[in-house]
Amino acid sequence: MEYINIGSTGLRVSRMGFGTGSSGFTGVNEQTRLTVKELAGLLNYSLDRGINFWDTGYSYGTYPHIREALKTASREKVVIATKFSDSLRKSAEKKIDETLTALKTGYLDICLLHGVRNTFEVRVRRGALDAMKRAKEKGHIRMIGLSAHGIGGIEAALDCPEVEIIFARINWSGACMDAYQENFLSKVVAVPYVKEVARKIIPRGLVPSFSAQVESMQSSATDQERVKALLSKCRESGKTVVGMKIFGAGKLAGEVERSLKFAMAFKDMDAFLLGMVSRKEIDENLRIYDSLKSPSLRTA
């Protein structure tokens, strides 16, 4: 496994990371369908195989699994990223504290604004960003960033000095990849009051279909090139870029080698995340990764 140093604090992460929120973000996903001990065992197995970058989120429901894994794994050997969908400072502060308690750790390596669609949303969620800045000053967070669910989110990251790291959806086909999310609904759902009401009135089972109304299921060729150009600018400005949805939320599961080859060859992606649910998947992804490693591939 290859490793890179990211951020001013010199965090060292594996280029391949382990995502724990596959195909779901409301506490029901591919990883939470495993027992706590099963997923914890896979996380520790991945660490033994060289994957030290674990990704989670407040809404994923995988904090218990990671806490269990940390009973065996040395905390300083693992880089943990988490995400918050909050807009207001107080609610973000509360969830940061809850996360530290839930994971039984004194710090979070990477803390992100979750699912930023457009520049308007960054302005609305300034309070949550301020909460992260305060937590970083206290030593509770090492890097601040955002996960983009729209091209405008990446554009906003470029103009936001606090954002050191960007998680962006990208793959070779454009499946579930970032596009422009500037419509009225995409902006309205960023408003804190609307978010809270939506959480209360929308049944959990209907959340995926509602999300489909404000998320991009397939980006155009033009948008795909725009994403690549913006990520290049992000790296030129000194920000770290992490790729998500490498397998297009499962749509590219039959094209594993092609998907990994794209991720490894894209020179403006520092690391990428894969959701995995078995030792077989971990072993196969690492086998393909090792087979593709070469200087010519890295510069393709």
C-alpha positions as CSV (number, residue, x, y, z in Angstrom):
1,M,0.0,0.0,0.0
2,E,1.1,3.5,-0.8
3,Y,0.8,6.3,1.7
4,I,0.7,10.1,1.4
5,N,1.2,12.9,3.9
6,I,-1.8,15.3,4.0
7,G,-2.4,18.6,5.8
8,S,-0.2,20.8,7.8
9,T,0.0,18.3,10.7
10,G,1.4,15.6,8.4
11,L,-1.3,13.0,8.6
12,R,-0.2,9.9,6.8
13,V,-2.9,8.0,5.0
14,S,-3.2,5.0,2.8
15,R,-4.2,5.9,-0.8
16,M,-7.1,3.4,-0.5
17,G,-9.5,4.1,2.4
18,F,-12.3,2.1,3.9
19,G,-15.7,3.7,3.6
20,T,-18.4,2.7,6.1
21,G,-21.6,4.3,4.7
22,S,-22.1,2.4,1.4
23,S,-25.5,2.8,-0.3
24,G,-27.1,4.5,2.7
25,F,-26.6,7.4,5.1
26,T,-29.4,7.2,7.6
27,G,-28.0,4.5,9.8
28,V,-28.9,1.7,7.5
29,N,-26.3,0.8,4.9
30,E,-24.2,-2.1,3.7
31,Q,-21.8,-1.8,6.6
32,T,-24.4,-1.5,9.4
33,R,-26.1,-4.6,8.1
34,L,-23.0,-6.4,9.5
35,T,-22.8,-6.9,13.3
36,V,-20.6,-4.6,15.3
37,K,-18.0,-7.3,15.7
38,E,-18.1,-8.3,12.0
39,L,-17.4,-4.8,10.7
40,A,-14.9,-4.1,13.5
41,G,-13.1,-7.3,12.4
42,L,-13.0,-6.1,8.8
43,L,-11.7,-2.7,9.8
44,N,-8.9,-4.3,11.8
45,Y,-8.2,-6.8,8.9
46,S,-7.9,-3.8,6.5
47,L,-5.5,-2.1,8.9
48,D,-3.4,-5.3,9.0
49,R,-3.4,-5.2,5.1
50,G,-2.2,-1.6,5.2
51,I,-5.4,0.4,5.0
52,N,-5.2,3.0,7.8
53,F,-7.8,5.5,6.5
54,W,-11.3,4.9,7.9
55,D,-14.3,7.0,6.8
56,T,-17.5,7.4,8.7
57,G,-20.2,10.0,9.3
58,Y,-22.5,11.0,12.2
59,S,-25.5,9.7,10.2
60,Y,-23.9,6.4,9.1
61,G,-24.5,4.5,12.3
62,T,-21.0,3.0,12.3
63,Y,-19.6,4.7,15.4
64,P,-20.1,1.6,17.5
65,H,-18.3,-0.6,15.0
66,I,-15.3,1.8,14.8
67,R,-15.2,2.1,18.6
68,E,-15.1,-1.7,18.8
69,A,-12.3,-1.8,16.2
70,L,-10.3,0.7,18.2
71,K,-10.2,-1.7,21.1
72,T,-7.7,-3.7,19.1
73,A,-6.2,-1.1,16.7
74,S,-3.8,1.5,18.1
75,R,-5.5,4.9,17.7
76,E,-2.5,6.7,16.5
77,K,-2.1,4.2,13.6
78,V,-5.6,5.0,12.3
79,V,-6.8,8.1,10.4
80,I,-10.5,8.6,11.0
81,A,-12.7,11.0,9.0
82,T,-16.3,11.9,9.9
83,K,-19.0,14.2,8.6
84,F,-21.7,16.4,10.0
85,S,-24.8,17.7,8.2
86,D,-25.4,20.5,10.6
87,S,-25.6,24.2,9.8
88,L,-25.6,25.8,13.2
89,R,-22.6,26.2,15.5
90,K,-24.3,24.8,18.7
91,S,-25.6,21.7,17.0
92,A,-22.3,21.0,15.3
93,E,-20.5,21.5,18.6
94,K,-22.8,19.0,20.3
95,K,-22.3,16.4,17.6
96,I,-18.5,16.8,17.7
97,D,-18.6,16.2,21.4
98,E,-20.9,13.2,21.0
99,T,-18.6,11.8,18.3
100,L,-15.5,12.0,20.6
101,T,-17.5,10.3,23.3
102,A,-19.0,7.6,21.0
103,L,-15.6,6.7,19.5
104,K,-13.8,7.0,22.9
105,T,-11.1,9.2,21.4
106,G,-9.7,12.6,22.3
107,Y,-9.5,13.8,18.7
108,L,-10.9,13.4,15.2
109,D,-8.4,13.4,12.3
110,I,-10.7,14.8,9.6
111,C,-14.0,16.6,10.2
112,L,-16.2,17.5,7.2
113,L,-19.3,19.5,6.4
114,H,-21.4,16.7,4.9
115,G,-22.9,16.8,1.4
116,V,-22.3,20.4,0.3
117,R,-24.1,21.0,-2.9
118,N,-23.5,24.7,-3.8
119,T,-21.9,27.9,-2.6
120,F,-25.1,29.1,-1.0
121,E,-25.0,26.1,1.3
122,V,-21.5,26.9,2.6
123,R,-22.8,30.4,3.6
124,V,-25.8,29.0,5.3
125,R,-23.6,26.4,7.2
126,R,-21.0,28.9,8.3
127,G,-21.9,28.3,12.0
128,A,-21.0,24.6,11.7
129,L,-17.7,25.5,10.1
130,D,-17.0,27.9,12.9
131,A,-17.7,25.0,15.4
132,M,-15.1,22.9,13.6
133,K,-12.5,25.8,13.7
134,R,-13.0,26.1,17.5
135,A,-12.7,22.4,17.9
136,K,-9.5,22.4,15.9
137,E,-8.1,25.2,18.1
138,K,-8.7,23.0,21.1
139,G,-6.9,20.1,19.5
140,H,-10.1,18.0,19.0
141,I,-9.9,18.1,15.2
142,R,-6.7,17.9,13.0
143,M,-8.1,18.8,9.5
144,I,-11.3,20.6,8.4
145,G,-13.0,20.0,5.1
146,L,-16.2,19.3,3.2
147,S,-17.7,16.5,1.2
148,A,-19.2,17.8,-2.1
149,H,-22.5,16.6,-3.5
150,G,-22.4,19.2,-6.2
151,I,-19.9,21.1,-8.3
152,G,-20.8,24.3,-6.4
153,G,-19.5,22.6,-3.3
154,I,-16.1,22.1,-4.8
155,E,-16.1,25.7,-6.1
156,A,-16.9,26.9,-2.5
157,A,-14.1,24.9,-1.1
158,L,-11.6,26.7,-3.4
159,D,-12.7,30.1,-1.9
160,C,-12.8,28.8,1.7
161,P,-9.4,29.0,3.5
162,E,-10.6,26.9,6.4
163,V,-11.2,23.9,4.1
164,E,-8.1,21.9,3.8
165,I,-9.5,18.7,2.4
166,I,-12.3,17.9,-0.2
167,F,-14.1,14.6,-0.6
168,A,-15.5,14.6,-4.1
169,R,-17.7,12.1,-6.0
170,I,-15.8,11.0,-9.1
171,N,-15.5,7.9,-11.3
172,W,-14.8,7.0,-14.9
173,S,-18.5,6.9,-16.0
174,G,-20.1,9.9,-14.1
175,A,-22.5,7.6,-12.1
176,C,-23.6,9.4,-9.0
177,M,-20.9,11.9,-9.6
178,D,-21.0,15.6,-8.8
179,A,-22.9,18.0,-11.1
180,Y,-24.3,21.5,-10.6
181,Q,-26.9,21.5,-7.8
182,E,-28.2,25.1,-8.1
183,N,-31.9,24.5,-8.4
184,F,-34.4,25.9,-5.9
185,L,-34.9,22.7,-4.0
186,S,-31.1,22.1,-3.6
187,K,-30.8,25.5,-1.9
188,V,-33.9,25.2,0.2
189,V,-32.8,21.9,1.8
190,A,-29.7,23.7,3.1
191,V,-31.7,26.0,5.4
192,P,-31.5,24.7,9.0
193,Y,-35.2,24.9,9.8
194,V,-36.1,23.1,6.6
195,K,-33.6,20.4,7.3
196,E,-35.1,19.8,10.8
197,V,-38.7,19.7,9.5
198,A,-37.7,17.3,6.7
199,R,-36.0,15.0,9.2
200,K,-39.1,14.8,11.3
201,I,-41.8,14.5,8.6
202,I,-40.1,12.3,5.9
203,P,-40.2,8.6,6.8
204,R,-36.8,7.0,6.8
205,G,-37.8,4.6,4.1
206,L,-38.6,7.5,1.8
207,V,-35.3,9.4,2.3
208,P,-33.5,7.7,-0.6
209,S,-36.3,8.7,-3.1
210,F,-36.4,12.3,-1.7
211,S,-32.6,12.5,-1.9
212,A,-32.8,11.5,-5.6
213,Q,-34.6,14.8,-6.2
214,V,-31.7,16.9,-5.0
215,E,-28.8,14.6,-5.9
216,S,-27.1,13.9,-9.2
217,M,-27.6,10.3,-10.4
218,Q,-25.6,10.8,-13.6
219,S,-23.4,13.8,-14.5
220,S,-22.9,14.9,-18.1
221,A,-19.5,14.7,-19.8
222,T,-19.2,18.5,-19.5
223,D,-19.8,18.3,-15.7
224,Q,-17.3,15.5,-15.4
225,E,-14.6,17.5,-17.0
226,R,-15.5,20.5,-14.8
227,V,-15.1,18.4,-11.7
228,K,-11.7,17.3,-12.8
229,A,-10.6,20.8,-13.6
230,L,-11.8,22.1,-10.2
231,L,-10.1,19.3,-8.3
232,S,-6.9,20.1,-10.1
233,K,-7.2,23.7,-8.9
234,C,-7.9,22.5,-5.4
235,R,-4.7,20.5,-5.3
236,E,-2.8,23.4,-6.9
237,S,-4.0,25.6,-4.0
238,G,-2.6,23.1,-1.5
239,K,-5.9,21.3,-0.6
240,T,-6.1,17.5,-0.3
241,V,-8.5,15.7,-2.6
242,V,-10.2,12.4,-1.7
243,G,-12.3,10.5,-4.2
244,M,-15.7,9.0,-3.3
245,K,-18.2,6.9,-5.3
246,I,-15.4,5.3,-7.2
247,F,-17.8,2.4,-7.9
248,G,-20.7,4.8,-8.6
249,A,-22.7,3.8,-5.5
250,G,-22.6,0.2,-6.7
251,K,-23.5,0.9,-10.3
252,L,-20.0,0.1,-11.4
253,A,-19.5,-3.0,-9.2
254,G,-19.0,-5.1,-12.4
255,E,-16.2,-2.8,-13.5
256,V,-13.9,-3.0,-10.4
257,E,-10.6,-3.0,-12.3
258,R,-11.5,-0.2,-14.6
259,S,-12.8,1.8,-11.7
260,L,-9.7,1.4,-9.6
261,K,-7.5,2.1,-12.6
262,F,-9.3,5.4,-13.1
263,A,-8.9,6.3,-9.5
264,M,-5.2,5.4,-9.4
265,A,-4.4,7.2,-12.6
266,F,-6.2,10.4,-11.8
267,K,-3.2,12.6,-10.8
268,D,-5.3,15.1,-8.8
269,M,-6.7,12.6,-6.4
270,D,-4.6,12.0,-3.3
271,A,-6.6,9.1,-1.9
272,F,-10.0,7.4,-2.5
273,L,-12.6,5.5,-0.5
274,L,-14.1,2.1,-1.1
275,G,-17.0,0.6,0.8
276,M,-16.2,-3.0,1.6
277,V,-18.2,-5.7,3.4
278,S,-16.0,-8.8,3.4
279,R,-12.4,-10.0,3.6
280,K,-12.8,-11.2,0.0
281,E,-13.6,-7.7,-1.2
282,I,-10.7,-6.2,0.7
283,D,-8.3,-8.8,-0.7
284,E,-9.6,-8.5,-4.2
285,N,-9.4,-4.7,-4.2
286,L,-5.9,-4.8,-2.8
287,R,-4.9,-7.4,-5.4
288,I,-6.0,-5.2,-8.2
289,Y,-4.5,-2.2,-6.6
290,D,-1.1,-3.9,-6.4
291,S,-1.3,-5.1,-10.0
292,L,-2.0,-1.6,-11.2
293,K,0.8,0.2,-9.3
294,S,3.3,1.6,-11.7
295,P,5.0,5.0,-12.4
296,S,3.3,5.3,-15.8
297,L,-0.1,4.7,-14.3
298,R,0.4,7.3,-11.6
299,T,1.1,9.9,-14.2
300,A,-1.6,8.9,-16.7
